[in-house]
Structures are given as structure tokens and as C-alpha cells.
């Protein structure tokens, strides 16, 4: 426990120190500056190098823990993370064609498949279906690609993506600790601690952003570690969906909404719920406070769900579907007359 605490403190400290240094070095990071444009919710030029600080903190904690303290699948996850990080940093520094970025992300997902990660069985409370191997591999590939891009889609206001990392990976780490899976608890705890360090410079008004490096890297970790935890029997996969549902809900709803409207899906936009609330007059602090309350509620519900029987779990899922439907309707009511692009 003491070694775990030291590793968490180190990850937080290195990430926080790196965040402060990179935020102050914006003049020397011209190639990593996020210039405000018509679709931005910030003003001026802000460095998008926070992902560097976050992963330096994570790396320091991993080195302190040592390979024996990490899950056996970690080398595969780290290799996939390296691929995504390289193309994302390149994209932060300039501009990478979306198809090439997708190609590299697909390679990263294939690395994880080669490492044994699979979405199988397909399960909900009281239901379980083991798909054929080919279908399981295809679903896993799509699942990982969606998560890799999920954080990037949702990283649009100060503190949002970092907060989801803190709540999401922190809850996964707690589930690992509760089940005695110390390796799983350590990795997720380190990500949460590094995210907390990054938030020291990213809460409103942010002085630094995650950038694609940070957002896509966190997305890959969310997808791969949720699959790993389910494979280890620590929780059913839908528990991880509930934990990260504030992002899953907004990103999926927005994508379907834009597709229905016939919009070009890969073009930048301001159609997410959180963006529309800010455009409708909510401050970023108010929007973030609401999002954090939602994240906390989802985490607590996920923890409580493991103590429920399958019937109660089904009712819980149904209740959250209703909650998200009502929230979407309320956002539409508040921001229905705001422009979507």
C-alpha cells in the first residue's frame, strides 16, 4: 500500500510539474499552440502540450512500480499507446490526414487484438452471448477505434477530459483494488493521478490543453483497460460503459444527430451537448460542474451495481437510459435555437 501511494504521488507530482512548465513555455512551443478559431470556445493561443505532461507522470509511476507490478497485457497496451501517441503528437504539431490517422489507430487496435484483448462475451444483466471469433475481433476493433476517438471528440472545454479521466480511471482502479487485482488498480490509479496533476493547469480558465496526444491516448487506455478488466472478471463490461457514459452518451448522440442531419462527420463542429450549453450562455465552470456531478453519479452507480442482482442491474440501466434521454431533451430545450456549427 505504501509503494502504491508513493507511485500515485509521483505520477501526480510529475504531471503537475510538467503541466506548469509547459504552460509557461508557450512562447517556445509555437508548433504546439492551439489558435482560437470560429469553432473554438477559448480565446487566444493556448499550448496543447498537456498530454506530454500527463504521460510523463504516468510513465514515472509505471517505472517506479516496475514491470512485475503491471498487468501481463501492459506491454501490448503500451505499444499501442506509443503508435497512437506518435501520430497524435504529429497532428498536434501540424496536420495529419484523417485517413492516415485512422490507419495508425487501426494498427494500434490490431496490436491490442494480438495481445489477447477481446470483446467477448456480449453481455448485459441476465444475458450473455459468446460471438464467433471473427465477429468478436471485428467488434473489438470497432470498440477500440471508437474509444480512441471518443476523448478527442469530447475534449472541447476546460477540465472536461481531465475530469473524466480522474473519475473514470479512478473508479476502475478502485474496482481493481476492491477485487485484489493490484496490477489493474495500479495502472488505473496512476492514470487518474496523472490526470489530477494535469488538471492543475487545465481547470477554467485553462492555461494548457491536452492536445490530440493526451485525448486519443486516454481514449485508447479507456477502451483497452475496460476490456482487460472485464476479461479478468473484475466487472462486466457494461459497468465500464456506465462509468464512462457521460462521454459515451454525448459523443454517440451527437454523431448520430449529425449523421441524421447529413453533416460531414469528420469536420470540426460545436454540436456536443457541453458545447451547446456554453454557446447558450452557460459558463464553462457551470457546465463543468454539472459534468462532474454526472461523472460522480455514474461512478457511484457503477460501484453500487456490483452489489445488485441481475434484475436490479437491468432496472439501473433502464433508469440511466431515461436520465440521459431527459438530459438530451433538456439540452435541446436550453440550446435548441443555437447554431450547431
One Martini backbone bead per residue (centre of mass of N, CA, C, O) as a GRO file, in nm:
protein
  341
    1UNK     BB    1   0.056   0.063  -0.020
    2UNK     BB    2   0.298   0.257  -0.004
    3UNK     BB    3   0.396   0.219  -0.298
    4UNK     BB    4   0.136   0.312  -0.427
    5UNK     BB    5   0.135   0.599  -0.306
    6UNK     BB    6   0.405   0.690  -0.430
    7UNK     BB    7   0.326   0.650  -0.727
    8UNK     BB    8   0.089   0.849  -0.725
    9UNK     BB    9   0.249   1.100  -0.637
   10UNK     BB   10   0.445   1.098  -0.873
   11UNK     BB   11   0.241   1.126  -1.103
   12UNK     BB   12   0.125   1.390  -1.004
   13UNK     BB   13   0.386   1.562  -0.981
   14UNK     BB   14   0.492   1.536  -1.273
   15UNK     BB   15   0.236   1.640  -1.413
   16UNK     BB   16   0.221   1.913  -1.269
   17UNK     BB   17   0.501   2.017  -1.345
   18UNK     BB   18   0.474   1.986  -1.652
   19UNK     BB   19   0.228   2.169  -1.682
   20UNK     BB   20   0.358   2.433  -1.579
   21UNK     BB   21   0.597   2.444  -1.776
   22UNK     BB   22   0.435   2.430  -2.045
   23UNK     BB   23   0.251   2.676  -1.990
   24UNK     BB   24   0.511   2.878  -1.971
   25UNK     BB   25   0.627   2.772  -2.277
   26UNK     BB   26   0.459   2.888  -2.524
   27UNK     BB   27   0.675   3.052  -2.687
   28UNK     BB   28   0.839   2.760  -2.744
   29UNK     BB   29   0.540   2.625  -2.866
   30UNK     BB   30   0.430   2.703  -3.154
   31UNK     BB   31   0.366   2.403  -3.267
   32UNK     BB   32   0.158   2.376  -2.984
   33UNK     BB   33  -0.070   2.577  -3.067
   34UNK     BB   34  -0.401   2.687  -2.992
   35UNK     BB   35  -0.591   2.843  -3.214
   36UNK     BB   36  -0.834   3.046  -3.242
   37UNK     BB   37  -1.168   2.998  -3.370
   38UNK     BB   38  -1.493   2.970  -3.476
   39UNK     BB   39  -1.506   2.678  -3.296
   40UNK     BB   40  -1.415   2.797  -3.042
   41UNK     BB   41  -1.409   2.839  -2.661
   42UNK     BB   42  -1.154   3.016  -2.693
   43UNK     BB   43  -0.885   3.244  -2.635
   44UNK     BB   44  -0.633   3.252  -2.815
   45UNK     BB   45  -0.319   3.100  -2.729
   46UNK     BB   46  -0.284   2.749  -2.645
   47UNK     BB   47  -0.128   2.496  -2.520
   48UNK     BB   48  -0.113   2.136  -2.648
   49UNK     BB   49   0.088   1.971  -2.401
   50UNK     BB   50  -0.051   1.802  -2.167
   51UNK     BB   51   0.000   1.505  -2.257
   52UNK     BB   52   0.296   1.500  -2.186
   53UNK     BB   53   0.265   1.535  -1.880
   54UNK     BB   54   0.078   1.298  -1.823
   55UNK     BB   55   0.275   1.070  -1.943
   56UNK     BB   56   0.509   1.130  -1.756
   57UNK     BB   57   0.363   1.055  -1.497
   58UNK     BB   58   0.289   0.768  -1.577
   59UNK     BB   59   0.580   0.669  -1.637
   60UNK     BB   60   0.695   0.716  -1.354
   61UNK     BB   61   0.502   0.521  -1.207
   62UNK     BB   62   0.573   0.266  -1.369
   63UNK     BB   63   0.876   0.258  -1.300
   64UNK     BB   64   0.837   0.232  -0.995
   65UNK     BB   65   0.665  -0.030  -1.000
   66UNK     BB   66   0.723  -0.210  -1.224
   67UNK     BB   67   0.664  -0.493  -1.417
   68UNK     BB   68   0.546  -0.676  -1.177
   69UNK     BB   69   0.296  -0.453  -1.126
   70UNK     BB   70   0.185  -0.531  -1.404
   71UNK     BB   71   0.008  -0.623  -1.646
   72UNK     BB   72   0.061  -0.854  -1.895
   73UNK     BB   73  -0.075  -0.646  -2.119
   74UNK     BB   74   0.100  -0.382  -2.111
   75UNK     BB   75   0.293  -0.399  -2.360
   76UNK     BB   76   0.059  -0.376  -2.564
   77UNK     BB   77  -0.059  -0.110  -2.466
   78UNK     BB   78   0.203   0.057  -2.494
   79UNK     BB   79   0.240   0.014  -2.798
   80UNK     BB   80  -0.029   0.139  -2.887
   81UNK     BB   81   0.020   0.410  -2.749
   82UNK     BB   82   0.269   0.489  -2.918
   83UNK     BB   83   0.129   0.509  -3.192
   84UNK     BB   84  -0.084   0.721  -3.115
   85UNK     BB   85   0.113   0.936  -3.005
   86UNK     BB   86   0.273   0.998  -3.262
   87UNK     BB   87   0.037   1.089  -3.450
   88UNK     BB   88  -0.076   1.304  -3.248
   89UNK     BB   89   0.174   1.485  -3.226
   90UNK     BB   90   0.185   1.548  -3.523
   91UNK     BB   91  -0.098   1.680  -3.526
   92UNK     BB   92  -0.030   1.905  -3.321
   93UNK     BB   93   0.212   2.027  -3.504
   94UNK     BB   94   0.002   1.994  -3.745
   95UNK     BB   95  -0.119   1.785  -4.018
   96UNK     BB   96  -0.319   1.499  -4.046
   97UNK     BB   97  -0.457   1.276  -4.220
   98UNK     BB   98  -0.736   1.107  -4.135
   99UNK     BB   99  -0.660   0.832  -4.272
  100UNK     BB  100  -0.383   0.798  -4.137
  101UNK     BB  101  -0.480   0.810  -3.849
  102UNK     BB  102  -0.668   0.563  -3.876
  103UNK     BB  103  -0.451   0.361  -3.954
  104UNK     BB  104  -0.287   0.378  -3.689
  105UNK     BB  105  -0.522   0.310  -3.500
  106UNK     BB  106  -0.566   0.028  -3.622
  107UNK     BB  107  -0.292  -0.083  -3.548
  108UNK     BB  108  -0.330  -0.052  -3.244
  109UNK     BB  109  -0.576  -0.241  -3.226
  110UNK     BB  110  -0.424  -0.492  -3.338
  111UNK     BB  111  -0.225  -0.512  -3.107
  112UNK     BB  112  -0.442  -0.573  -2.892
  113UNK     BB  113  -0.543  -0.827  -3.026
  114UNK     BB  114  -0.267  -0.975  -3.014
  115UNK     BB  115  -0.277  -0.947  -2.683
  116UNK     BB  116  -0.600  -1.062  -2.623
  117UNK     BB  117  -0.816  -0.861  -2.673
  118UNK     BB  118  -1.176  -0.899  -2.602
  119UNK     BB  119  -1.522  -0.890  -2.702
  120UNK     BB  120  -1.598  -1.137  -2.466
  121UNK     BB  121  -1.886  -1.139  -2.409
  122UNK     BB  122  -2.206  -1.043  -2.478
  123UNK     BB  123  -2.326  -0.834  -2.206
  124UNK     BB  124  -2.599  -0.839  -1.978
  125UNK     BB  125  -2.824  -0.853  -1.756
  126UNK     BB  126  -2.900  -1.195  -1.802
  127UNK     BB  127  -2.696  -1.175  -2.053
  128UNK     BB  128  -2.526  -1.405  -2.298
  129UNK     BB  129  -2.291  -1.381  -2.588
  130UNK     BB  130  -2.083  -1.584  -2.781
  131UNK     BB  131  -1.910  -1.493  -3.031
  132UNK     BB  132  -1.756  -1.526  -3.294
  133UNK     BB  133  -1.436  -1.460  -3.349
  134UNK     BB  134  -1.467  -1.257  -3.584
  135UNK     BB  135  -1.678  -1.078  -3.447
  136UNK     BB  136  -1.514  -1.011  -3.194
  137UNK     BB  137  -1.283  -0.868  -3.348
  138UNK     BB  138  -1.452  -0.650  -3.486
  139UNK     BB  139  -1.578  -0.526  -3.231
  140UNK     BB  140  -1.311  -0.456  -3.097
  141UNK     BB  141  -1.206  -0.264  -3.311
  142UNK     BB  142  -1.442  -0.061  -3.293
  143UNK     BB  143  -1.424  -0.006  -2.991
  144UNK     BB  144  -1.134   0.113  -2.994
  145UNK     BB  145  -1.177   0.338  -3.204
  146UNK     BB  146  -1.394   0.487  -3.047
  147UNK     BB  147  -1.221   0.548  -2.794
  148UNK     BB  148  -0.985   0.699  -2.923
  149UNK     BB  149  -1.198   0.934  -3.025
  150UNK     BB  150  -1.373   1.019  -2.786
  151UNK     BB  151  -1.191   1.225  -2.638
  152UNK     BB  152  -1.153   1.414  -2.878
  153UNK     BB  153  -1.452   1.495  -2.902
  154UNK     BB  154  -1.468   1.592  -2.574
  155UNK     BB  155  -1.219   1.803  -2.598
  156UNK     BB  156  -1.369   2.137  -2.548
  157UNK     BB  157  -1.332   2.197  -2.238
  158UNK     BB  158  -1.241   2.284  -1.946
  159UNK     BB  159  -1.172   1.983  -1.758
  160UNK     BB  160  -1.324   1.739  -1.892
  161UNK     BB  161  -1.119   1.511  -1.969
  162UNK     BB  162  -0.967   1.508  -1.699
  163UNK     BB  163  -1.217   1.437  -1.526
  164UNK     BB  164  -1.286   1.166  -1.662
  165UNK     BB  165  -1.017   1.037  -1.585
  166UNK     BB  166  -1.042   1.061  -1.281
  167UNK     BB  167  -1.313   0.910  -1.247
  168UNK     BB  168  -1.280   0.662  -1.431
  169UNK     BB  169  -0.997   0.544  -1.342
  170UNK     BB  170  -1.052   0.557  -1.043
  171UNK     BB  171  -1.282   0.346  -1.047
  172UNK     BB  172  -1.127   0.114  -1.175
  173UNK     BB  173  -0.914   0.102  -0.951
  174UNK     BB  174  -1.109   0.038  -0.721
  175UNK     BB  175  -1.209  -0.230  -0.839
  176UNK     BB  176  -0.933  -0.365  -0.834
  177UNK     BB  177  -0.878  -0.335  -0.530
  178UNK     BB  178  -1.138  -0.483  -0.433
  179UNK     BB  179  -1.035  -0.757  -0.599
  180UNK     BB  180  -0.704  -0.774  -0.576
  181UNK     BB  181  -0.600  -0.613  -0.846
  182UNK     BB  182  -0.312  -0.445  -0.836
  183UNK     BB  183  -0.230  -0.395  -1.129
  184UNK     BB  184  -0.495  -0.258  -1.218
  185UNK     BB  185  -0.502  -0.041  -0.997
  186UNK     BB  186  -0.235   0.100  -1.065
  187UNK     BB  187  -0.278   0.196  -1.355
  188UNK     BB  188  -0.541   0.358  -1.301
  189UNK     BB  189  -0.430   0.534  -1.072
  190UNK     BB  190  -0.208   0.674  -1.241
  191UNK     BB  191  -0.393   0.810  -1.443
  192UNK     BB  192  -0.557   0.972  -1.236
  193UNK     BB  193  -0.315   1.124  -1.111
  194UNK     BB  194  -0.216   1.257  -1.374
  195UNK     BB  195  -0.482   1.405  -1.430
  196UNK     BB  196  -0.472   1.578  -1.174
  197UNK     BB  197  -0.212   1.723  -1.251
  198UNK     BB  198  -0.322   1.851  -1.513
  199UNK     BB  199  -0.563   2.015  -1.377
  200UNK     BB  200  -0.381   2.249  -1.257
  201UNK     BB  201  -0.394   2.379  -1.581
  202UNK     BB  202  -0.720   2.313  -1.688
  203UNK     BB  203  -0.889   2.473  -1.533
  204UNK     BB  204  -1.089   2.725  -1.510
  205UNK     BB  205  -0.876   2.891  -1.677
  206UNK     BB  206  -0.696   2.761  -1.914
  207UNK     BB  207  -0.327   2.706  -1.985
  208UNK     BB  208  -0.389   2.406  -2.095
  209UNK     BB  209  -0.389   2.132  -2.317
  210UNK     BB  210  -0.392   1.809  -2.424
  211UNK     BB  211  -0.445   1.721  -2.693
  212UNK     BB  212  -0.425   1.453  -2.897
  213UNK     BB  213  -0.233   1.292  -2.727
  214UNK     BB  214  -0.414   1.284  -2.470
  215UNK     BB  215  -0.696   1.203  -2.581
  216UNK     BB  216  -0.627   0.940  -2.742
  217UNK     BB  217  -0.475   0.799  -2.513
  218UNK     BB  218  -0.714   0.783  -2.315
  219UNK     BB  219  -0.900   0.627  -2.503
  220UNK     BB  220  -0.728   0.373  -2.527
  221UNK     BB  221  -0.725   0.311  -2.222
  222UNK     BB  222  -1.027   0.283  -2.182
  223UNK     BB  223  -1.072   0.048  -2.379
  224UNK     BB  224  -0.852  -0.158  -2.281
  225UNK     BB  225  -0.917  -0.162  -1.967
  226UNK     BB  226  -1.208  -0.252  -1.989
  227UNK     BB  227  -1.146  -0.522  -2.124
  228UNK     BB  228  -0.948  -0.630  -1.911
  229UNK     BB  229  -1.138  -0.628  -1.665
  230UNK     BB  230  -1.345  -0.821  -1.789
  231UNK     BB  231  -1.148  -1.061  -1.841
  232UNK     BB  232  -1.071  -1.076  -1.522
  233UNK     BB  233  -1.357  -1.041  -1.362
  234UNK     BB  234  -1.412  -0.751  -1.218
  235UNK     BB  235  -1.624  -0.679  -1.452
  236UNK     BB  236  -1.856  -0.587  -1.646
  237UNK     BB  237  -1.852  -0.398  -1.926
  238UNK     BB  238  -2.102  -0.214  -1.857
  239UNK     BB  239  -1.968  -0.072  -1.621
  240UNK     BB  240  -1.772   0.097  -1.791
  241UNK     BB  241  -1.990   0.241  -1.950
  242UNK     BB  242  -2.112   0.385  -1.708
  243UNK     BB  243  -1.863   0.542  -1.620
  244UNK     BB  244  -1.826   0.666  -1.937
  245UNK     BB  245  -2.117   0.783  -2.027
  246UNK     BB  246  -2.083   1.092  -2.061
  247UNK     BB  247  -1.922   1.040  -2.329
  248UNK     BB  248  -2.083   0.825  -2.482
  249UNK     BB  249  -2.342   0.982  -2.504
  250UNK     BB  250  -2.257   1.249  -2.641
  251UNK     BB  251  -2.099   1.135  -2.885
  252UNK     BB  252  -2.318   0.946  -3.003
  253UNK     BB  253  -2.552   1.142  -3.027
  254UNK     BB  254  -2.404   1.348  -3.209
  255UNK     BB  255  -2.335   1.163  -3.442
  256UNK     BB  256  -2.627   1.081  -3.512
  257UNK     BB  257  -2.736   1.367  -3.552
  258UNK     BB  258  -2.543   1.446  -3.786
  259UNK     BB  259  -2.617   1.216  -3.976
  260UNK     BB  260  -2.920   1.290  -3.999
  261UNK     BB  261  -2.834   1.589  -4.117
  262UNK     BB  262  -2.587   1.543  -4.328
  263UNK     BB  263  -2.311   1.568  -4.208
  264UNK     BB  264  -1.974   1.605  -4.180
  265UNK     BB  265  -1.820   1.407  -3.946
  266UNK     BB  266  -1.495   1.512  -3.968
  267UNK     BB  267  -1.578   1.787  -3.898
  268UNK     BB  268  -1.573   2.053  -3.727
  269UNK     BB  269  -1.758   2.139  -3.419
  270UNK     BB  270  -2.064   2.254  -3.199
  271UNK     BB  271  -2.274   1.986  -3.099
  272UNK     BB  272  -2.230   1.933  -2.826
  273UNK     BB  273  -2.370   1.966  -2.532
  274UNK     BB  274  -2.149   2.138  -2.392
  275UNK     BB  275  -2.128   2.347  -2.623
  276UNK     BB  276  -2.427   2.440  -2.630
  277UNK     BB  277  -2.434   2.550  -2.343
  278UNK     BB  278  -2.219   2.768  -2.382
  279UNK     BB  279  -2.362   2.911  -2.626
  280UNK     BB  280  -2.627   2.963  -2.433
  281UNK     BB  281  -2.452   3.085  -2.151
  282UNK     BB  282  -2.285   2.899  -2.014
  283UNK     BB  283  -2.042   2.839  -1.823
  284UNK     BB  284  -1.771   2.644  -1.789
  285UNK     BB  285  -1.806   2.595  -1.485
  286UNK     BB  286  -2.101   2.502  -1.491
  287UNK     BB  287  -2.068   2.272  -1.693
  288UNK     BB  288  -1.850   2.120  -1.532
  289UNK     BB  289  -2.011   2.074  -1.273
  290UNK     BB  290  -2.226   1.901  -1.405
  291UNK     BB  291  -2.034   1.685  -1.519
  292UNK     BB  292  -1.914   1.595  -1.245
  293UNK     BB  293  -2.180   1.502  -1.120
  294UNK     BB  294  -2.231   1.284  -1.334
  295UNK     BB  295  -1.972   1.120  -1.294
  296UNK     BB  296  -2.020   1.051  -0.996
  297UNK     BB  297  -2.291   0.906  -1.033
  298UNK     BB  298  -2.180   0.683  -1.219
  299UNK     BB  299  -1.970   0.567  -1.026
  300UNK     BB  300  -2.164   0.495  -0.792
  301UNK     BB  301  -2.347   0.312  -0.960
  302UNK     BB  302  -2.131   0.105  -1.037
  303UNK     BB  303  -2.062   0.017  -0.749
  304UNK     BB  304  -2.355  -0.069  -0.672
  305UNK     BB  305  -2.413  -0.283  -0.902
  306UNK     BB  306  -2.231  -0.522  -0.783
  307UNK     BB  307  -2.470  -0.562  -0.544
  308UNK     BB  308  -2.662  -0.660  -0.757
  309UNK     BB  309  -2.891  -0.798  -0.925
  310UNK     BB  310  -2.997  -0.842  -1.246
  311UNK     BB  311  -3.264  -0.689  -1.214
  312UNK     BB  312  -3.148  -0.431  -1.087
  313UNK     BB  313  -2.951  -0.368  -1.315
  314UNK     BB  314  -3.166  -0.328  -1.535
  315UNK     BB  315  -3.301  -0.089  -1.394
  316UNK     BB  316  -3.054   0.092  -1.392
  317UNK     BB  317  -3.014   0.115  -1.694
  318UNK     BB  318  -3.295   0.228  -1.754
  319UNK     BB  319  -3.263   0.483  -1.584
  320UNK     BB  320  -3.020   0.602  -1.747
  321UNK     BB  321  -3.163   0.622  -2.015
  322UNK     BB  322  -3.372   0.825  -1.913
  323UNK     BB  323  -3.181   1.042  -1.816
  324UNK     BB  324  -3.044   1.095  -2.092
  325UNK     BB  325  -3.301   1.170  -2.241
  326UNK     BB  326  -3.369   1.416  -2.060
  327UNK     BB  327  -3.104   1.569  -2.101
  328UNK     BB  328  -3.126   1.604  -2.406
  329UNK     BB  329  -3.394   1.759  -2.397
  330UNK     BB  330  -3.287   1.993  -2.221
  331UNK     BB  331  -3.067   2.090  -2.410
  332UNK     BB  332  -3.258   2.150  -2.645
  333UNK     BB  333  -3.417   2.364  -2.489
  334UNK     BB  334  -3.178   2.558  -2.426
  335UNK     BB  335  -3.015   2.514  -2.736
  336UNK     BB  336  -3.210   2.495  -2.996
  337UNK     BB  337  -3.124   2.800  -3.125
  338UNK     BB  338  -2.845   2.716  -3.179
  339UNK     BB  339  -2.578   2.690  -3.349
  340UNK     BB  340  -2.398   2.388  -3.479
  341UNK     BB  341  -2.125   2.550  -3.632
   0.00000   0.00000   0.00000
